[in-house]
């Protein structure tokens, strides 16, 4: 069985460097589900996808922290060498009445080297909003060895967002695309009902739900109005069109790439990207360099642009997506963002998250392990 726990930066890094080997907690209902041999995913409170996987090797329960402290050395509990270990410190985190009610627990842990594997981008787009269909994605994730999946459907599935796509209808091909049966076929309440049902289930991995929001500068105010009362786990902003023309469709060459200068298309895309990031609407930025799927390179060096994108993401505390879909869905050589963008994002300490962009259950987790190790510098 696996468990998720959040930790502040200092104790988190002590577990990472191997000095802290005991986690002290209230022995409440959640902690009583932990058993020796289980795994705990410790999430850095400043970056929930900076995760340390640990194995539970022992459990010590006591009535209070004064008794519990007698079992461990200060360093094992997260104190510095030579620092006095005072059980009263724990009363800053847990009120005495809760300690008296539940007792306390010392969780002895062993750090594991296996990374936390997450696929943060997959769609129910071609199936129903049903728990059975969600479980098909969960089952594939378990088969692929994933620890978390994040499900998000495009906003063009939901009737509430239809007005955000009106600007695309001026072209016959795009209007026909918007008339497909998968467009505007559900409401957000339908989606919320499904989410509530899934969250009541006992699942083998962590599952989160959000939206992939198609962003344009002209629809930002409309999006703000629609999204202001949403309560999803996350919102991912994405750019799928440049000045009213979709860039990644079978008809995009004739409408966009053959009609406009490639460099100008890139400039506009990244201008829109900066507006998306600075809008404050989103937690994540989907497939940041997706334009490359067209196979056309701009006539200028993109490194300065990548630095501006990285600086904005860092300032807004957003995740940049490392999306493997570019490789297996479009046949591009990159498993995610380009080497240059990856290098620049890491230089600016941009938070990153892996994603497959799966549109069907069998694609869940595709190249996620490879993308994870690539982001880690090839280290397994």
N, C-alpha and C positions, 0 to 999 in steps of 0.2 A: 504493500500500500504506500502511496505517496502523500505528502503533506506540504503545503506552502506556508512559509513564514516570512515576514518582512523584518529587516534589520537596518538600523542606522549605519552610516558609513564606517564608523570606527570599529564596532564589533564585527561588522561584515568583513572588513579587511583583515582583522585578527584571525577569523576562520580561514580566510584565503591563504594567509601566510603560515597557517598551521599551529599558531600558539594557543588560540582559544579552541578548546575541544569539548566544552560543556555549555549548553544553552539552558538558562534558568527561566522557567515560566510558571504561571499560575496553573494548577492542575485542574483546569475546568473541563467541561464536556468535550471540547474540541481536542484538548491535549490527551484525554483519556482514550482517545482512538488510536494513539501512537503505540506501536509495539516494537520490540527489538527486532531488527532486520528490515524495518521500514526505511524508506528514503524520505529525506526532507529537502525541499528546494528552498534555500534561503535567497530571497530577493533583496537586492540593494534598494533601500528606500528612495534613493535618488535616481534609480534606473531599474525598473522592475524586470528588465530582460538582461541585467547583469546578475547572473544566478550561480550559486554554488550548490552542487549536488552532494549531499552527505548521507551516510548510512548510520542508522541508530544502532549503537553497540551495547548500550545499557540504559536503564531508567531507574532513578532513585526518587522515591516519593517521601515527603516529610510533611509535618504539620505547619512548619514555618521556615523562613529563610535562615534563621539562626541555626536550626538543626541541619538544614541542607548544606550550609557553608562548611560544616565539619567534614564533609565527605570529599572536598576537592581543594586543590591548591589555588591560590589567587590567580595565577597565570592561566590555569585551565578554565577559569570562569571569565576571563577577559580582562583581568587587571594587568597593569604593567609590572615588570620584574621589580621587586622591592616595594611595590605599592601596597598599602594596607587594605585588606579585604574587609569591608564593613557591611554586614547584612542589612543594616538600616538603609543602604543605598537602594535596595530593591523596593522599599516602601515609597520611593518617588514615582515608581511605575505602577504599583498595585496598591490599592487602598486596603487597610488592615481588615475591614469587614469581609472583603473578597478572599483574602488569604485565610481568614478563619473559616469561611464557608467551604472553600475548595481544597485548601492545602496547596503545596507547591511541588514542583517537579524539576529534577535535574536530568537533562537529556544529554547523554554522552554520545558524541558524534565522531565519525571518521570521514574526512574529506575524500571525495571520489573525483577522478579525473574526467569522467565522461561529461561532455557539455550538455546543457539544457537545450533541447531541440524544440523549436517553435515554428509552426507554419502560420503566419499571421495574416494570410490573405487568401480566402477561398469563397466561392459563390454558390448559392443554392439556385442560381438563375435558371437553370434548365430543368428544375424539378419543383415539387410542391413545397410549401412551407409546412412541413410535417416532421414530427419527431422521428419517424422511420427514416426519412431522407437524411436528417441530421446524423442519425446513428450510422448510416452508410459512410459518412465522412469520418466519424469518430472511429469506426472499426478499421478503416484504412490507415488512419493515423496511428493506431495501436500497432497494426501490422508493420508499419514503417519505423516503429520505435520512437515516435514523437512524444513529447511531454505536454504539449499544448497546441491547440488549434484555435484560430480566431476567424469566425465566420462573419462575412460582411457582404451584403448585396448592394448592387449599384442602385443609386437613387432613381434610375429610369425604370425600376420595377414598381415604384410606388406612386400612386395617383397624386399624392400631395406635391410631388416635384414636377408634374407635367409642364407647368408654366416655365420652368427653368430650361426647357429644351426647345421652346418655340422658335428661337433664333436659328436653329438648325434646319427648320422645315423649308427654308427658301430654296434648297436644292432638292430635286426630285428623289435622288438616291437616298438622301438622309431622311427625307420624309417617309419613304418606304420602310427604311430601317426602324423608324420610330413607330410604325404601324404593326410591327411584329407582335405576336401574341404574348411574348415575354415582357413587353413594355407596358407599364402603368396598369398591371393586372392585379395588384394587391394594395392594401393600405398599410400604413405604419402600425395601426392597431392589430392587423393580422400578424405582423412580425412580432410585436410585443407579446401577443398571446403565445406564439411559439416559444419565444425566449423564456417566458415564465414557466412553461411546461418543461422545457429542457433543464432549467435551473433547479427543478424539483427532483430531477433524476440523479441517481448515484452513478456517476460517470467515472471511467478508468483514468481519464486525463482531464486537465483543465481546459474548459471551453469558454470562450468569450464571444460576445456579439457586438457588431458595430455596423457602420455604413461606409461604403465607398461613395463619396460625394463628388459628383462631376462639377468642377469649379470653373467659372469664368468671371472676369472682372465685372461684366455687366449684370451678372445675376447675384453678386455678393450680398446685396441688401435683402434680396428675396430669400436667399439661403439662410441668412441670419434670422429672418422672421420665422422660417419653417423650423429651424434647428434649435431655437431658443428654449424650447420646453422638452427637448429630447433627453433621455436618460440612459443612453446606450453605454457600453463599457468603453468605447472609443469611437472616434470619428477620423476617418482617413480621407484626406483631400487628394484629388487626382485631376489631372488635365488630360482631356481626350480630344480637345479641339483647339485650333489656333484661329482666332478671329472668325468663328462661326463655321469652320470646316474641320471635320473629323480627319485625323492624320494617320490612322492605323487600320483603315478599312480597305476592302478590295477596290473600291472606287476612289481612294484618296489620291492616287497618282494623278488622275485626270482633273480632279477638283483643286488640288493643292500643290503637290510636289512638282508637277509639270507646268504649273501656272505662275509660281512665285519663286523668288530667289531663295535657295536653300539657307544661306546665311541669315536672311531676314526671318525665315520661319523659325530658326533656332533662337534668334534674338527675341522674337515675340514670345516664344514658348517660355523662355527663362524670365522674361519680364512678368508674364502671368504667374510663373512659379513663385517669384518673390512676393507678388500680391497675395497669392494663396497662403504662403507661410505667415506673412505679416497680418493677415486678416484676423488671426486669433481664434479661428473657428475649429482648428483641427489639432489632433494629437500626433498624426503621422502624415508623411508625404509619400504617396504611392509612386513606385517605379520612376525615380527622378530623371533618368536619362533615356526614357522610353523612345524618344524621337529616333534614336539610332536604328530602330527596327526597320526604318525605311531604306537603310543601306546607302544613305546620302550624307556625306560629311560637309560641314560648313567650311567656308573659306577663311576661317580665323581660328586662333587657338582658344579652346574653351576653358583653360585652366583658371583664368581670372573670374569667369562666370561661375565655375565650380566653387571657388573660394567665397564668392558672394552668397551663393546658395548655402554653403556650409555655415557661414557666419550667421545668416538669418535663422537657420534651423537651430543653431546653438543658442542664439538669443531668445528664441521663442520656446526653447526646451522641447522641441519636437523630435520625433524619430524619423530618420531617413530609411526608406525601405530598400532592402537588398533582395530584389525580386528575380527568382530563377526562371520565371515564366518566359522571359525574353529568350532563354536558351531552348527549352523544350517545346514551347508553343510556337516560336517564330524562327527557330533554327539559327539564332545568333550565337557567336562564339563565346560571348561573355556569360558566365553563370552569375547573373545579377548586374549590378552597376559596374562601370568600366574600372579598370585598374587605377586610372588616374583619379576618378571621382572617389573611389574607395580610399585611396591614399590621402586625398585632401580632407575627406570627412574624418578620417582617423586623426589627422594632424590637428583639426579643430575640435576633436573630442565630441563629435556629433554622435548622439545615441542612434544605434542602428538595430534593425529587426529583420529577420529573414522571412521570406514569403514565396509561395509557389504560384499564386494566381490560379489555383485550380478551379476549373469550371465543372468538373465532374469528380465523383468520389475517387476513382482510380488514379487521378493525378495528384491527390493530396500527398504532400511531403516530397514531391519530385525534386531531386537535387538539393534538398534542404541541408542534408548533412554536408554535402560538398560546398555549398555556399557558406555554411557555418565555419568550416575549417579554413576556407579561403579568407574569410574576414578575420580569422585568428592568425593569419600569416602562414597558413598551411600546416599549423601545428595540430596534431590530434591528441 
